Amino acid sequence: MLINGGFKIEYGRDIIRNLFNTFQDSLVITLQEIWDALETSFSEKPDQILFVETLEIDELEKLSEENRNFSTLFGLGGGRAADVAKFLHWKNGATLFQIPTIVSVDAFFTHEIAVRDNGVVKYIGDAIPELIYVDYDIIQKAPVELNRSGLGDILSCHTGLFDWQLADRSGEKPEWNEQLAIRTREVLNDVTANAAEIQKVSETGIQMMMEALNWIGDQCYVQKHPRFEEGSEHHFVYNLEYVTGKHFVHGQAVCLGCFIMSMLQENEPEKVLKTVRETGVDIKPESLGVSWDEIRDTFLSLNDFVIKEKLPYTILYEKDITENFLKKIKMALAKPY
């Protein structure tokens, strides 16, 4: 596999069964529904389980104070569990292990922690796991649509690179890095070439996405910025969360953002849509649990949102989203999937 770099990952089947037998003073950070589904996958229970509900910074500060006595932390779940586990690790210094149960987000592979401050995404801290356990049995138990959505934080390189180059031409930092751009496109091409494996959620598809997400997370740390993989497509998702007050499968929402922003950029939207369809990610608004009116409100407030939140320079600083553009989006998304 061409992709490498980042945190240490162990791949296999049934590799987490006896995990909690090895560690004392262990705390598992997860969601109630995830633990209910996976409890029998472990031979023993951890010392304590923390069921997370929010990423609001004030609540996370309280959780860190209440859970200072644990020496080992396990993040079990998706992005929310991963970020809460990272926050407690960062605040309290406990050893961190991550156990992804779906491939839907890059949170397991990034140093920074995505929290919410009154509903708005903020990145803070520095978290480094001891090991990430990728158990194929666990991941393949999850609904396929959740695993396929791991494409989002990889496909975002397509729109992210465009936005970064646009920002560089406007004199914004960080400066464009052609070698990083070339390597990023290679990683993206490696992943899209395996669209069928991702659609099947095969071992090959899982590992390909994990390795790509790990490389992306590592490069965000090395380069000290995420401009090559995060731009207007993520800013759309942040505003969607803010406008609706809802939580989304991150990668699925980002895939929708990638398609729409590639249309605004005039940056091969047909190529983006082809990849999304081949991997089986459903980006229709109803699949995310939002109405067209909510999508419309998100987009019509997006230009103002990025300015108010002082988000990095993207196409949204140069092009306004109009009613005519929204009509094009609605027509494109209404076509047979």
N, C-alpha and C positions, 0 to 999 in steps of 0.2 A: 504493500500500500504506500502510495506516495506521500500521504499526509502524516506528519508526526510533529511532536512538540506539545508542551503543556504539562498538566498534572499526570500523576501515575494512575493508570487504569488497570484493573484486573477483570478480564472477561471469562465467562464460563457459565455452566449450568449448575444450579443448586449450590452455589458457592457462599450463600449467606445463611444457610440453615443453622450452623453452630456459631454464628458470629457473636452473639451476646454471651456465650459461655466464657469467652476469652477475657472480657473486660469487666472491671468493677466500677461502681459509681457511674453507670452509663445512663444517658438520657436520650430517648428517641424523640425527634421532632417530626411530626407527621400530621395528617388529617384523619379525622375519625373514620371516614369511609375507606381510606386506604388501609388503615390498621385492621378494620373489620374484614377486608378482603384478603389480607396477607398474613394475618396473625399465625395461621397454621403453617406458614412457610418457614417459621423459626422454631427450633427445638426448645428454646427457653425464652422467657420474657426478659426484657431489659429491666433495670432497677426502677425506671420510671418512664412514663410516656407523656409528652406534652402535645396536646392537640392545638394546632394553630388556626387562627381565624382571620388575622389581619397582618398587614405589613406597615401599619401606621407607626411612625417613629416613636411616639409617646408610649404606645402599648409595648413596643419592643424593648424600650428602656426598662419598663416595669418587669418584663419577663427576664431580662438579664439580671436584675437584682434578686428576683425570686429563685433563680436557678444557678447560683454561684458555686454550689457545692459539688457539681458534677465534673469529673475529670475527663470524661469521654462523651462526645456528642455524635449522634447519627442523624443525618438528614434523610428521611425516607419519604419519597413522593416526587412531586414536580417542582416547579420554580418557587412556589410559596414556601414549601418545607425547606428547600435548599437555602433560600435567603434568610429565613429565620435561624436556621442552624449556623449559617455563616456569621450572622450578627452576634449570636451568643458566643461563638468561638472567638470572634474579634474582641468582644467586650471582656470576656472572662478568661481567655487563654486556654480553654479546654481543647484537647485533641479532637480533631474533626474528621469524621468519615462520612462520605456521601453514598447513598444508595438510590439512584434514580429508578423510579417505577414506570416512567414514560420518557420518550425522547421528544420533548416538546419545547425546550428552551435551553439557552446556553448558561443558565445560572450556576450549574454545577462546575463550570469551567472558568468562571471569571473571578478575579480577585475582589472586585468591587461588589457591594451589596445593594440591591435595588429595594429601597424602602419607599414609603409614601408619606408625604408631609401635607396633611389636609387634602389627600386624594391625588396629589401631584408626585410623579416619580422623581426621586433624588438618588444619586449614587454616592455611597460613602464607604469608608473602611477598607480593609485588606484581609481577605480570608484565604488560607491555603490548606486544603485537606491533606491528610496523611495518605489517603487512598480513596479512589472511587470504584465501587463494586458495580460492574455491569453484568447482572444476572439475566441471561436471555429468557429463562423461564418466567421470571418476574415481569420483565418488560412485555413479553408476548401475551401475558394475561390481560394487559390493558386493552381497551378498545383501540382498534387499528387507527381510527381517525386521530387519536391523541398522539400516537407515535409518528404518524406521517407528518404531523405539524411541526416536528423538529426541523423540517426544511426551512421554516421561517427565518431563523437567525443565521442561516447560511445564504438563502436567496437574497436577503437584505444587502448582501455585498454588491449585488447588481445595481441597486439604487443608491446605496451608500457611497460607492466609488464615484458615481456621477455627481452626487452632491458635494463630495469632498473636492473633486476637481473644479467644480463651479466655484466653491468657496476660495480655493487657491487662486483662481483667476481674478477674484475680487479682492485679493490681498489679505484674506483671512488665514490665520494659523490654525493647525500646523501645516507646514509646507507639504506639497504633493510629493509622494515617494513612488517613483515609477516601478522600482523593483518590488516593492510591497504590493503594488497594484497588479503586477504581472503574476506574482505568486498567488494572490487572492483569487484572480480569475482562474488559475490552474486548479485551485481547490474547489471552486464553484463548478468548474467543468467536470472534475472527477465525480462530484456528487450528482450532478444532473445526468451524467452518463450511467449512473446506477439507479435511475428513477424507478425502474421496474422492481428492483430489490427493495427499495424504500416503500413502494406501494404494497409489496407482500409482507413487509416487516420481517424480512428474513434476517438471519445472523449477519450476513454481508451488509444488508441495508442498515441495520442497527449500528454495526461497527463503523461503517462509512460515515454516518451522521455524527456519531460520538467523536471520531477522530477529527472530523472537520470542525465541530464545535470546540473541541479541546484546542486545536490550532488557533482558532479565532480568539478564544479567551486568552491564550498565551500571548498572541500578538498585541492584543489590547494592552496587556501589561508591559510588554517589551517596548512598544511604540509610545506608551503613555497617553494613548487616545484610542477611541473606537471609530474614527471617521471612515475607515475603509469598510465598515460593516454596519454602521448605524447612521441613518439620516432621516429624511422626510417620512419614510415608511414607518419608522418607530415613533416619530413625533405624532403621526396620525393616531397610532394606538394609544399613546399617552393622553391625547385629547379625547379619544373615544371613551377611555376609562373615566376621565374627568367629567365629561358631559353626561354619561349614562349612570355613573356610580356603580358600574358592574365590573366583575372580574371575568376575564376571557382566557381561553387557551391561548397563551401568548403567541406561539408560532403560527397558529391558524390566523389570528388577527393580523400578524405581521405579513403573512402571505397576501392577505387582502390589501394591506398597505403597499406592498411591493408592486402589485399589479396596477393599482390606481395611480401611484406616484410615478411609475414608469410611463403611464399615459401622459401625465402632466409634464414629465421630462422629455417626452417624445423619444424614449429610450427603449426601443424594442419590446413594447408591452406584449406583443404576440408571442415572443420567446418566453417571457415570464409566465404567461397564461398556459402555454404548452407544458412547461415544467410542472406547474401547479396541477394541471389535469393528469399528467402522466404519473405523478406521485400519489394522486388520489386525495389531495387536500381540498376540502369543500370551502370555498370562500364566499359563498352567497350569504348576505346579511342574516337571513333567517337561521342559517346553520350556526351562527355565532350568538343567536338569541337576541338580535337587535332588529328594530324596524327600519324601514327606509327613511322615515322621518328622523330617527336618531342618527343615521349615517349622514343625512343631509345637514342636520344641525352641527355635527362634528366637523364637517368640511367647511361649512360657511363661517365657522368660528376659528378655523385652523390657522389662517394667516395671522390673526390677532393673538392666538394662543402662543405661537412660537416667539413672537416679539415680547409678549408679557413675561414669559418664562425664560427669556434670554437664551433660547436654545440655539445650537450651532447653525451657521449659515447653510441654507439648502435652497432648493428650487422655490420653496415657499416664500423666500424673501424677494424673489424676482417675478413670480407669476401669481396672480390672484385666482382663487377658485371661484368660478362663476356659475350661475344657474345653467348656462349652456353646457359647461363642462360636466356638471352633475347629471345632466340628461344623457350625455355620452356614457358616463359610468353606469347609469341605471340600465341603459340599453345593452351594454356589454355584459353586465352581470345577469341579465334576464335571458340570455341565449342558453340553449340546451347545454348542460354540463357534460 
